[in-house]
Amino acid sequence: MLLVTTETITGKELELLGLVKGSTIQSKHLGKDITQGFKTLVGGELKAYTEMMNEARTLATQRMIEEAQRLNADAIVAMRYSSSSIMQGAAEVMAYGTAVKYK
């Protein structure tokens, strides 16, 4: 499955199938939350949260691709990510785009 952030694919005529999306809400366990809280006192990368967000993006992307495959799409154009804080230490990540079929 081809994923692009552009609205077109060079050399391809596209039939739009519709919006596809995938999302997940992730959090770290309390122990990680506490150690990452201490890290904010001295600064630097919060590696546990970086890992959590990478996992969330991967899962959200896979769910979006699965939705596109159910539509028999060849690609997803205008692909984007969004994220929002749900509560302390938990974030939602959404992947979305437009499923297309090659003409």
Biopython code that builds the backbone (N, CA, C, O; Angstrom):
import numpy as np
from Bio.PDB.StructureBuilder import StructureBuilder

atoms = [
    (1, "MET", "N", (0.864, -1.176, 0.000)),
    (1, "MET", "CA", (0.000, 0.000, 0.000)),
    (1, "MET", "C", (0.905, 1.232, 0.000)),
    (1, "MET", "O", (1.760, 1.397, 0.871)),
    (2, "LEU", "N", (0.697, 2.085, -0.993)),
    (2, "LEU", "CA", (1.465, 3.324, -1.089)),
    (2, "LEU", "C", (0.800, 4.385, -0.225)),
    (2, "LEU", "O", (-0.408, 4.600, -0.322)),
    (3, "LEU", "N", (1.583, 5.047, 0.618)),
    (3, "LEU", "CA", (1.102, 6.154, 1.447)),
    (3, "LEU", "C", (1.866, 7.397, 1.041)),
    (3, "LEU", "O", (3.097, 7.392, 1.026)),
    (4, "VAL", "N", (1.146, 8.469, 0.709)),
    (4, "VAL", "CA", (1.801, 9.726, 0.357)),
    (4, "VAL", "C", (1.100, 10.885, 1.050)),
    (4, "VAL", "O", (-0.091, 10.819, 1.353)),
    (5, "THR", "N", (1.856, 11.939, 1.294)),
    (5, "THR", "CA", (1.276, 13.124, 1.913)),
    (5, "THR", "C", (0.756, 14.104, 0.865)),
    (5, "THR", "O", (0.082, 15.076, 1.205)),
    (6, "THR", "N", (1.065, 13.854, -0.402)),
    (6, "THR", "CA", (0.580, 14.700, -1.489)),
    (6, "THR", "C", (-0.844, 14.306, -1.858)),
    (6, "THR", "O", (-1.330, 13.245, -1.465)),
    (7, "GLU", "N", (-1.507, 15.174, -2.618)),
    (7, "GLU", "CA", (-2.884, 14.891, -3.023)),
    (7, "GLU", "C", (-2.961, 14.097, -4.319)),
    (7, "GLU", "O", (-4.036, 13.643, -4.710)),
    (8, "THR", "N", (-1.822, 13.931, -4.984)),
    (8, "THR", "CA", (-1.783, 13.188, -6.243)),
    (8, "THR", "C", (-0.599, 12.229, -6.219)),
    (8, "THR", "O", (0.283, 12.325, -5.366)),
    (9, "ILE", "N", (-0.601, 11.307, -7.171)),
    (9, "ILE", "CA", (0.533, 10.407, -7.375)),
    (9, "ILE", "C", (0.955, 10.593, -8.824)),
    (9, "ILE", "O", (0.179, 10.337, -9.746)),
    (10, "THR", "N", (2.166, 11.031, -9.013)),
    (10, "THR", "CA", (2.667, 11.319, -10.350)),
    (10, "THR", "C", (2.467, 10.129, -11.280)),
    (10, "THR", "O", (2.828, 8.997, -10.959)),
    (11, "GLY", "N", (1.879, 10.418, -12.444)),
    (11, "GLY", "CA", (1.682, 9.390, -13.451)),
    (11, "GLY", "C", (0.465, 8.512, -13.240)),
    (11, "GLY", "O", (0.235, 7.587, -14.018)),
    (12, "LYS", "N", (-0.318, 8.778, -12.208)),
    (12, "LYS", "CA", (-1.504, 7.945, -11.931)),
    (12, "LYS", "C", (-2.759, 8.807, -11.957)),
    (12, "LYS", "O", (-2.780, 9.924, -11.441)),
    (13, "GLU", "N", (-3.808, 8.258, -12.573)),
    (13, "GLU", "CA", (-5.125, 8.870, -12.487)),
    (13, "GLU", "C", (-5.846, 8.147, -11.353)),
    (13, "GLU", "O", (-5.851, 6.918, -11.297)),
    (14, "LEU", "N", (-6.453, 8.914, -10.454)),
    (14, "LEU", "CA", (-6.987, 8.328, -9.228)),
    (14, "LEU", "C", (-8.502, 8.396, -9.152)),
    (14, "LEU", "O", (-9.121, 9.381, -9.554)),
    (15, "GLU", "N", (-9.075, 7.342, -8.633)),
    (15, "GLU", "CA", (-10.488, 7.311, -8.281)),
    (15, "GLU", "C", (-10.557, 7.397, -6.760)),
    (15, "GLU", "O", (-9.997, 6.551, -6.063)),
    (16, "LEU", "N", (-11.240, 8.415, -6.246)),
    (16, "LEU", "CA", (-11.336, 8.605, -4.799)),
    (16, "LEU", "C", (-12.339, 7.627, -4.205)),
    (16, "LEU", "O", (-13.460, 7.495, -4.697)),
    (17, "LEU", "N", (-11.928, 6.948, -3.150)),
    (17, "LEU", "CA", (-12.803, 5.984, -2.479)),
    (17, "LEU", "C", (-13.362, 6.528, -1.168)),
    (17, "LEU", "O", (-14.425, 6.101, -0.717)),
    (18, "GLY", "N", (-12.646, 7.467, -0.560)),
    (18, "GLY", "CA", (-13.145, 8.065, 0.672)),
    (18, "GLY", "C", (-12.107, 8.123, 1.780)),
    (18, "GLY", "O", (-10.983, 7.641, 1.647)),
    (19, "LEU", "N", (-12.527, 8.727, 2.869)),
    (19, "LEU", "CA", (-11.683, 8.907, 4.046)),
    (19, "LEU", "C", (-11.409, 7.569, 4.720)),
    (19, "LEU", "O", (-12.311, 6.749, 4.890)),
    (20, "VAL", "N", (-10.166, 7.363, 5.096)),
    (20, "VAL", "CA", (-9.807, 6.208, 5.924)),
    (20, "VAL", "C", (-9.031, 6.729, 7.125)),
    (20, "VAL", "O", (-8.327, 7.735, 7.040)),
    (21, "LYS", "N", (-9.172, 6.031, 8.239)),
    (21, "LYS", "CA", (-8.505, 6.492, 9.462)),
    (21, "LYS", "C", (-8.180, 5.320, 10.360)),
    (21, "LYS", "O", (-8.755, 4.238, 10.239)),
    (22, "GLY", "N", (-7.264, 5.554, 11.246)),
    (22, "GLY", "CA", (-6.919, 4.589, 12.275)),
    (22, "GLY", "C", (-6.481, 5.367, 13.493)),
    (22, "GLY", "O", (-5.839, 6.410, 13.365)),
    (23, "SER", "N", (-6.812, 4.886, 14.652)),
    (23, "SER", "CA", (-6.416, 5.612, 15.858)),
    (23, "SER", "C", (-6.123, 4.655, 17.000)),
    (23, "SER", "O", (-6.510, 3.487, 16.976)),
    (24, "THR", "N", (-5.441, 5.173, 17.983)),
    (24, "THR", "CA", (-5.169, 4.430, 19.211)),
    (24, "THR", "C", (-4.943, 5.436, 20.328)),
    (24, "THR", "O", (-4.552, 6.578, 20.088)),
    (25, "ILE", "N", (-5.193, 4.997, 21.536)),
    (25, "ILE", "CA", (-4.872, 5.790, 22.727)),
    (25, "ILE", "C", (-3.876, 4.968, 23.523)),
    (25, "ILE", "O", (-4.135, 3.812, 23.859)),
    (26, "GLN", "N", (-2.742, 5.570, 23.821)),
    (26, "GLN", "CA", (-1.650, 4.876, 24.495)),
    (26, "GLN", "C", (-1.292, 5.590, 25.795)),
    (26, "GLN", "O", (-1.476, 6.799, 25.935)),
    (27, "SER", "N", (-0.776, 4.809, 26.737)),
    (27, "SER", "CA", (-0.229, 5.382, 27.972)),
    (27, "SER", "C", (0.912, 4.489, 28.445)),
    (27, "SER", "O", (1.044, 3.346, 28.007)),
    (28, "LYS", "N", (1.711, 5.010, 29.322)),
    (28, "LYS", "CA", (2.778, 4.232, 29.963)),
    (28, "LYS", "C", (2.336, 3.904, 31.375)),
    (28, "LYS", "O", (1.511, 4.608, 31.958)),
    (29, "HIS", "N", (2.888, 2.833, 31.921)),
    (29, "HIS", "CA", (2.506, 2.453, 33.278)),
    (29, "HIS", "C", (3.040, 3.477, 34.288)),
    (29, "HIS", "O", (3.935, 4.262, 33.973)),
    (30, "LEU", "N", (2.494, 3.461, 35.474)),
    (30, "LEU", "CA", (2.790, 4.451, 36.499)),
    (30, "LEU", "C", (4.288, 4.582, 36.783)),
    (30, "LEU", "O", (4.779, 5.695, 36.970)),
    (31, "GLY", "N", (5.012, 3.480, 36.818)),
    (31, "GLY", "CA", (6.453, 3.530, 37.079)),
    (31, "GLY", "C", (7.184, 4.364, 36.042)),
    (31, "GLY", "O", (8.039, 5.179, 36.389)),
    (32, "LYS", "N", (6.855, 4.165, 34.771)),
    (32, "LYS", "CA", (7.470, 4.954, 33.695)),
    (32, "LYS", "C", (7.047, 6.411, 33.803)),
    (32, "LYS", "O", (7.853, 7.314, 33.580)),
    (33, "ASP", "N", (5.792, 6.639, 34.143)),
    (33, "ASP", "CA", (5.290, 7.998, 34.288)),
    (33, "ASP", "C", (6.083, 8.754, 35.356)),
    (33, "ASP", "O", (6.451, 9.911, 35.153)),
    (34, "ILE", "N", (6.344, 8.111, 36.475)),
    (34, "ILE", "CA", (7.089, 8.747, 37.568)),
    (34, "ILE", "C", (8.527, 9.027, 37.153)),
    (34, "ILE", "O", (9.033, 10.124, 37.390)),
    (35, "THR", "N", (9.201, 8.040, 36.529)),
    (35, "THR", "CA", (10.602, 8.263, 36.132)),
    (35, "THR", "C", (10.709, 9.337, 35.066)),
    (35, "THR", "O", (11.672, 10.104, 35.058)),
    (36, "GLN", "N", (9.734, 9.406, 34.162)),
    (36, "GLN", "CA", (9.762, 10.450, 33.137)),
    (36, "GLN", "C", (9.481, 11.818, 33.756)),
    (36, "GLN", "O", (9.985, 12.834, 33.278)),
    (37, "GLY", "N", (8.681, 11.843, 34.812)),
    (37, "GLY", "CA", (8.431, 13.093, 35.536)),
    (37, "GLY", "C", (9.707, 13.635, 36.151)),
    (37, "GLY", "O", (9.952, 14.841, 36.104)),
    (38, "PHE", "N", (10.527, 12.760, 36.729)),
    (38, "PHE", "CA", (11.811, 13.193, 37.282)),
    (38, "PHE", "C", (12.731, 13.719, 36.191)),
    (38, "PHE", "O", (13.501, 14.653, 36.419)),
    (39, "LYS", "N", (12.655, 13.127, 35.018)),
    (39, "LYS", "CA", (13.508, 13.534, 33.899)),
    (39, "LYS", "C", (13.227, 14.985, 33.505)),
    (39, "LYS", "O", (14.123, 15.681, 33.029)),
    (40, "THR", "N", (12.000, 15.441, 33.699)),
    (40, "THR", "CA", (11.674, 16.823, 33.339)),
    (40, "THR", "C", (12.414, 17.827, 34.219)),
    (40, "THR", "O", (12.568, 18.989, 33.841)),
    (41, "LEU", "N", (12.868, 17.389, 35.378)),
    (41, "LEU", "CA", (13.614, 18.289, 36.264)),
    (41, "LEU", "C", (14.995, 18.633, 35.710)),
    (41, "LEU", "O", (15.492, 19.740, 35.920)),
    (42, "VAL", "N", (15.610, 17.694, 35.008)),
    (42, "VAL", "CA", (16.968, 17.919, 34.487)),
    (42, "VAL", "C", (16.982, 18.167, 32.986)),
    (42, "VAL", "O", (17.993, 18.607, 32.439)),
    (43, "GLY", "N", (15.884, 17.892, 32.325)),
    (43, "GLY", "CA", (15.797, 18.119, 30.886)),
    (43, "GLY", "C", (16.264, 16.921, 30.080)),
    (43, "GLY", "O", (16.813, 15.963, 30.625)),
    (44, "GLY", "N", (16.044, 16.986, 28.793)),
    (44, "GLY", "CA", (16.446, 15.914, 27.890)),
    (44, "GLY", "C", (15.251, 15.180, 27.329)),
    (44, "GLY", "O", (14.105, 15.459, 27.683)),
    (45, "GLU", "N", (15.531, 14.250, 26.462)),
    (45, "GLU", "CA", (14.478, 13.489, 25.799)),
    (45, "GLU", "C", (13.786, 12.545, 26.771)),
    (45, "GLU", "O", (14.434, 11.885, 27.583)),
    (46, "LEU", "N", (12.484, 12.491, 26.679)),
    (46, "LEU", "CA", (11.688, 11.556, 27.469)),
    (46, "LEU", "C", (11.505, 10.298, 26.628)),
    (46, "LEU", "O", (10.500, 10.140, 25.936)),
    (47, "LYS", "N", (12.491, 9.406, 26.699)),
    (47, "LYS", "CA", (12.559, 8.267, 25.781)),
    (47, "LYS", "C", (11.365, 7.331, 25.890)),
    (47, "LYS", "O", (10.933, 6.774, 24.881)),
    (48, "ALA", "N", (10.830, 7.146, 27.071)),
    (48, "ALA", "CA", (9.669, 6.262, 27.223)),
    (48, "ALA", "C", (8.473, 6.830, 26.465)),
    (48, "ALA", "O", (7.703, 6.073, 25.874)),
    (49, "TYR", "N", (8.308, 8.148, 26.473)),
    (49, "TYR", "CA", (7.202, 8.765, 25.753)),
    (49, "TYR", "C", (7.461, 8.795, 24.252)),
    (49, "TYR", "O", (6.526, 8.655, 23.464)),
    (50, "THR", "N", (8.712, 8.974, 23.846)),
    (50, "THR", "CA", (9.052, 8.901, 22.427)),
    (50, "THR", "C", (8.711, 7.518, 21.895)),
    (50, "THR", "O", (8.115, 7.389, 20.825)),
    (51, "GLU", "N", (9.088, 6.484, 22.640)),
    (51, "GLU", "CA", (8.778, 5.108, 22.263)),
    (51, "GLU", "C", (7.271, 4.887, 22.195)),
    (51, "GLU", "O", (6.778, 4.259, 21.258)),
    (52, "MET", "N", (6.544, 5.395, 23.174)),
    (52, "MET", "CA", (5.094, 5.250, 23.217)),
    (52, "MET", "C", (4.454, 5.888, 21.985)),
    (52, "MET", "O", (3.564, 5.295, 21.375)),
    (53, "MET", "N", (4.893, 7.078, 21.617)),
    (53, "MET", "CA", (4.302, 7.771, 20.469)),
    (53, "MET", "C", (4.663, 7.071, 19.156)),
    (53, "MET", "O", (3.842, 7.017, 18.241)),
    (54, "ASN", "N", (5.875, 6.539, 19.056)),
    (54, "ASN", "CA", (6.252, 5.780, 17.855)),
    (54, "ASN", "C", (5.376, 4.535, 17.707)),
    (54, "ASN", "O", (4.918, 4.220, 16.609)),
    (55, "GLU", "N", (5.147, 3.838, 18.807)),
    (55, "GLU", "CA", (4.269, 2.664, 18.789)),
    (55, "GLU", "C", (2.843, 3.059, 18.394)),
    (55, "GLU", "O", (2.186, 2.360, 17.623)),
    (56, "ALA", "N", (2.381, 4.176, 18.928)),
    (56, "ALA", "CA", (1.022, 4.639, 18.633)),
    (56, "ALA", "C", (0.880, 5.003, 17.157)),
    (56, "ALA", "O", (-0.125, 4.657, 16.536)),
    (57, "ARG", "N", (1.862, 5.691, 16.588)),
    (57, "ARG", "CA", (1.799, 6.038, 15.164)),
    (57, "ARG", "C", (1.784, 4.782, 14.289)),
    (57, "ARG", "O", (1.039, 4.706, 13.312)),
    (58, "THR", "N", (2.610, 3.804, 14.647)),
    (58, "THR", "CA", (2.662, 2.554, 13.887)),
    (58, "THR", "C", (1.310, 1.843, 13.923)),
    (58, "THR", "O", (0.824, 1.389, 12.887)),
    (59, "LEU", "N", (0.709, 1.745, 15.088)),
    (59, "LEU", "CA", (-0.579, 1.071, 15.231)),
    (59, "LEU", "C", (-1.685, 1.832, 14.498)),
    (59, "LEU", "O", (-2.502, 1.221, 13.808)),
    (60, "ALA", "N", (-1.718, 3.147, 14.640)),
    (60, "ALA", "CA", (-2.738, 3.949, 13.965)),
    (60, "ALA", "C", (-2.592, 3.830, 12.450)),
    (60, "ALA", "O", (-3.592, 3.743, 11.736)),
    (61, "THR", "N", (-1.356, 3.828, 11.954)),
    (61, "THR", "CA", (-1.117, 3.692, 10.514)),
    (61, "THR", "C", (-1.604, 2.333, 10.026)),
    (61, "THR", "O", (-2.253, 2.244, 8.984)),
    (62, "GLN", "N", (-1.294, 1.277, 10.771)),
    (62, "GLN", "CA", (-1.724, -0.065, 10.372)),
    (62, "GLN", "C", (-3.248, -0.159, 10.329)),
    (62, "GLN", "O", (-3.798, -0.782, 9.421)),
    (63, "ARG", "N", (-3.920, 0.432, 11.270)),
    (63, "ARG", "CA", (-5.385, 0.400, 11.292)),
    (63, "ARG", "C", (-5.969, 1.169, 10.105)),
    (63, "ARG", "O", (-6.975, 0.756, 9.528)),
    (64, "MET", "N", (-5.335, 2.289, 9.742)),
    (64, "MET", "CA", (-5.774, 3.059, 8.588)),
    (64, "MET", "C", (-5.595, 2.239, 7.308)),
    (64, "MET", "O", (-6.485, 2.212, 6.458)),
    (65, "ILE", "N", (-4.450, 1.574, 7.172)),
    (65, "ILE", "CA", (-4.175, 0.738, 5.998)),
    (65, "ILE", "C", (-5.197, -0.395, 5.899)),
    (65, "ILE", "O", (-5.688, -0.691, 4.810)),
    (66, "GLU", "N", (-5.517, -1.024, 7.016)),
    (66, "GLU", "CA", (-6.503, -2.111, 7.016)),
    (66, "GLU", "C", (-7.871, -1.622, 6.535)),
    (66, "GLU", "O", (-8.570, -2.324, 5.804)),
    (67, "GLU", "N", (-8.242, -0.403, 6.956)),
    (67, "GLU", "CA", (-9.517, 0.164, 6.509)),
    (67, "GLU", "C", (-9.475, 0.411, 4.993)),
    (67, "GLU", "O", (-10.459, 0.153, 4.299)),
    (68, "ALA", "N", (-8.353, 0.905, 4.480)),
    (68, "ALA", "CA", (-8.201, 1.137, 3.041)),
    (68, "ALA", "C", (-8.237, -0.177, 2.272)),
    (68, "ALA", "O", (-8.820, -0.242, 1.191)),
    (69, "GLN", "N", (-7.625, -1.218, 2.811)),
    (69, "GLN", "CA", (-7.640, -2.529, 2.143)),
    (69, "GLN", "C", (-9.048, -3.086, 2.035)),
    (69, "GLN", "O", (-9.378, -3.751, 1.053)),
    (70, "ARG", "N", (-9.890, -2.819, 3.045)),
    (70, "ARG", "CA", (-11.287, -3.270, 2.983)),
    (70, "ARG", "C", (-12.040, -2.581, 1.834)),
    (70, "ARG", "O", (-13.034, -3.109, 1.335)),
    (71, "LEU", "N", (-11.559, -1.402, 1.420)),
    (71, "LEU", "CA", (-12.153, -0.684, 0.285)),
    (71, "LEU", "C", (-11.476, -1.060, -1.038)),
    (71, "LEU", "O", (-11.812, -0.514, -2.088)),
    (72, "ASN", "N", (-10.522, -1.994, -0.982)),
    (72, "ASN", "CA", (-9.728, -2.393, -2.146)),
    (72, "ASN", "C", (-8.928, -1.235, -2.729)),
    (72, "ASN", "O", (-8.776, -1.131, -3.946)),
    (73, "ALA", "N", (-8.425, -0.378, -1.873)),
    (73, "ALA", "CA", (-7.626, 0.776, -2.307)),
    (73, "ALA", "C", (-6.237, 0.332, -2.744)),
    (73, "ALA", "O", (-5.702, -0.670, -2.267)),
    (74, "ASP", "N", (-5.672, 1.100, -3.658)),
    (74, "ASP", "CA", (-4.292, 0.883, -4.088)),
    (74, "ASP", "C", (-3.322, 1.764, -3.309)),
    (74, "ASP", "O", (-2.142, 1.438, -3.174)),
    (75, "ALA", "N", (-3.827, 2.882, -2.798)),
    (75, "ALA", "CA", (-2.959, 3.840, -2.110)),
    (75, "ALA", "C", (-3.796, 4.727, -1.206)),
    (75, "ALA", "O", (-5.026, 4.730, -1.263)),
    (76, "ILE", "N", (-3.085, 5.485, -0.364)),
    (76, "ILE", "CA", (-3.710, 6.508, 0.470)),
    (76, "ILE", "C", (-2.966, 7.810, 0.184)),
    (76, "ILE", "O", (-1.746, 7.889, 0.327)),
    (77, "VAL", "N", (-3.729, 8.837, -0.225)),
    (77, "VAL", "CA", (-3.134, 10.144, -0.498)),
    (77, "VAL", "C", (-3.530, 11.128, 0.604)),
    (77, "VAL", "O", (-4.453, 10.880, 1.379)),
    (78, "ALA", "N", (-2.814, 12.243, 0.653)),
    (78, "ALA", "CA", (-3.067, 13.298, 1.643)),
    (78, "ALA", "C", (-3.035, 12.735, 3.065)),
    (78, "ALA", "O", (-3.831, 13.137, 3.913)),
    (79, "MET", "N", (-2.120, 11.810, 3.322)),
    (79, "MET", "CA", (-2.014, 11.140, 4.611)),
    (79, "MET", "C", (-1.467, 12.106, 5.663)),
    (79, "MET", "O", (-0.512, 12.839, 5.408)),
    (80, "ARG", "N", (-2.072, 12.097, 6.830)),
    (80, "ARG", "CA", (-1.682, 12.985, 7.926)),
    (80, "ARG", "C", (-1.763, 12.239, 9.260)),
    (80, "ARG", "O", (-2.396, 11.190, 9.373)),
    (81, "TYR", "N", (-1.099, 12.818, 10.265)),
    (81, "TYR", "CA", (-1.215, 12.361, 11.651)),
    (81, "TYR", "C", (-1.728, 13.519, 12.490)),
    (81, "TYR", "O", (-1.452, 14.683, 12.201)),
    (82, "SER", "N", (-2.469, 13.191, 13.520)),
    (82, "SER", "CA", (-2.813, 14.174, 14.543)),
    (82, "SER", "C", (-2.693, 13.484, 15.895)),
    (82, "SER", "O", (-2.810, 12.263, 15.994)),
    (83, "SER", "N", (-2.462, 14.265, 16.913)),
    (83, "SER", "CA", (-2.383, 13.700, 18.260)),
    (83, "SER", "C", (-2.998, 14.685, 19.238)),
    (83, "SER", "O", (-3.033, 15.893, 19.007)),
    (84, "SER", "N", (-3.475, 14.134, 20.320)),
    (84, "SER", "CA", (-4.034, 14.974, 21.372)),
    (84, "SER", "C", (-3.854, 14.272, 22.712)),
    (84, "SER", "O", (-3.836, 13.044, 22.802)),
    (85, "SER", "N", (-3.725, 15.080, 23.732)),
    (85, "SER", "CA", (-3.609, 14.551, 25.085)),
    (85, "SER", "C", (-5.007, 14.194, 25.579)),
    (85, "SER", "O", (-5.930, 15.004, 25.503)),
    (86, "ILE", "N", (-5.147, 12.986, 26.080)),
    (86, "ILE", "CA", (-6.439, 12.536, 26.590)),
    (86, "ILE", "C", (-6.521, 12.776, 28.092)),
    (86, "ILE", "O", (-7.552, 13.201, 28.613)),
    (87, "MET", "N", (-5.413, 12.496, 28.778)),
    (87, "MET", "CA", (-5.290, 12.719, 30.214)),
    (87, "MET", "C", (-3.796, 12.704, 30.534)),
    (87, "MET", "O", (-2.985, 12.453, 29.642)),
    (88, "GLN", "N", (-3.429, 12.957, 31.743)),
    (88, "GLN", "CA", (-2.021, 12.945, 32.145)),
    (88, "GLN", "C", (-1.374, 11.616, 31.754)),
    (88, "GLN", "O", (-1.769, 10.563, 32.255)),
    (89, "GLY", "N", (-0.384, 11.660, 30.867)),
    (89, "GLY", "CA", (0.350, 10.460, 30.498)),
    (89, "GLY", "C", (-0.296, 9.594, 29.430)),
    (89, "GLY", "O", (0.204, 8.507, 29.140)),
    (90, "ALA", "N", (-1.399, 10.050, 28.834)),
    (90, "ALA", "CA", (-2.062, 9.278, 27.781)),
    (90, "ALA", "C", (-2.329, 10.182, 26.581)),
    (90, "ALA", "O", (-2.725, 11.337, 26.738)),
    (91, "ALA", "N", (-2.110, 9.650, 25.395)),
    (91, "ALA", "CA", (-2.297, 10.431, 24.178)),
    (91, "ALA", "C", (-3.012, 9.601, 23.127)),
    (91, "ALA", "O", (-2.833, 8.386, 23.043)),
    (92, "GLU", "N", (-3.828, 10.282, 22.326)),
    (92, "GLU", "CA", (-4.452, 9.656, 21.168)),
    (92, "GLU", "C", (-3.644, 10.049, 19.941)),
    (92, "GLU", "O", (-3.249, 11.205, 19.794)),
    (93, "VAL", "N", (-3.405, 9.098, 19.076)),
    (93, "VAL", "CA", (-2.783, 9.359, 17.784)),
    (93, "VAL", "C", (-3.750, 8.874, 16.722)),
    (93, "VAL", "O", (-4.274, 7.763, 16.800)),
    (94, "MET", "N", (-3.982, 9.724, 15.721)),
    (94, "MET", "CA", (-4.853, 9.351, 14.610)),
    (94, "MET", "C", (-4.078, 9.507, 13.316)),
    (94, "MET", "O", (-3.400, 10.513, 13.107)),
    (95, "ALA", "N", (-4.178, 8.511, 12.448)),
    (95, "ALA", "CA", (-3.644, 8.573, 11.090)),
    (95, "ALA", "C", (-4.857, 8.621, 10.164)),
    (95, "ALA", "O", (-5.810, 7.863, 10.345)),
    (96, "TYR", "N", (-4.820, 9.511, 9.174)),
    (96, "TYR", "CA", (-5.963, 9.607, 8.261)),
    (96, "TYR", "C", (-5.510, 10.064, 6.887)),
    (96, "TYR", "O", (-4.453, 10.676, 6.735)),
    (97, "GLY", "N", (-6.316, 9.761, 5.903)),
    (97, "GLY", "CA", (-6.033, 10.156, 4.537)),
    (97, "GLY", "C", (-7.183, 9.742, 3.645)),
    (97, "GLY", "O", (-8.237, 9.323, 4.124)),
    (98, "THR", "N", (-6.974, 9.863, 2.338)),
    (98, "THR", "CA", (-7.991, 9.521, 1.357)),
    (98, "THR", "C", (-7.579, 8.259, 0.613)),
    (98, "THR", "O", (-6.524, 8.220, -0.020)),
    (99, "ALA", "N", (-8.407, 7.238, 0.691)),
    (99, "ALA", "CA", (-8.141, 5.983, -0.023)),
    (99, "ALA", "C", (-8.455, 6.212, -1.504)),
    (99, "ALA", "O", (-9.457, 6.836, -1.855)),
    (100, "VAL", "N", (-7.566, 5.688, -2.369)),
    (100, "VAL", "CA", (-7.738, 5.839, -3.810)),
    (100, "VAL", "C", (-7.473, 4.525, -4.518)),
    (100, "VAL", "O", (-6.779, 3.647, -4.005)),
    (101, "LYS", "N", (-8.038, 4.412, -5.704)),
    (101, "LYS", "CA", (-7.799, 3.286, -6.578)),
    (101, "LYS", "C", (-7.249, 3.854, -7.875)),
    (101, "LYS", "O", (-7.687, 4.910, -8.332)),
    (102, "TYR", "N", (-6.289, 3.154, -8.468)),
    (102, "TYR", "CA", (-5.740, 3.596, -9.751)),
    (102, "TYR", "C", (-6.753, 3.307, -10.849)),
    (102, "TYR", "O", (-7.361, 2.237, -10.877)),
    (103, "LYS", "N", (-6.932, 4.269, -11.758)),
    (103, "LYS", "CA", (-7.847, 4.073, -12.906)),
    (103, "LYS", "C", (-7.115, 3.359, -14.009)),
    (103, "LYS", "O", (-7.694, 3.095, -15.063)),
]
sb = StructureBuilder()
sb.init_structure("model")
sb.init_model(0)
sb.init_chain("A")
sb.init_seg("    ")
for serial, (resi, resn, name, xyz) in enumerate(atoms, 1):
    if name == "N":
        sb.init_residue(resn, " ", resi, " ")
    sb.init_atom(name, np.array(xyz, "f"), 0.0, 1.0, " ", f" {name:<3s}", serial, name[0])
structure = sb.get_structure()
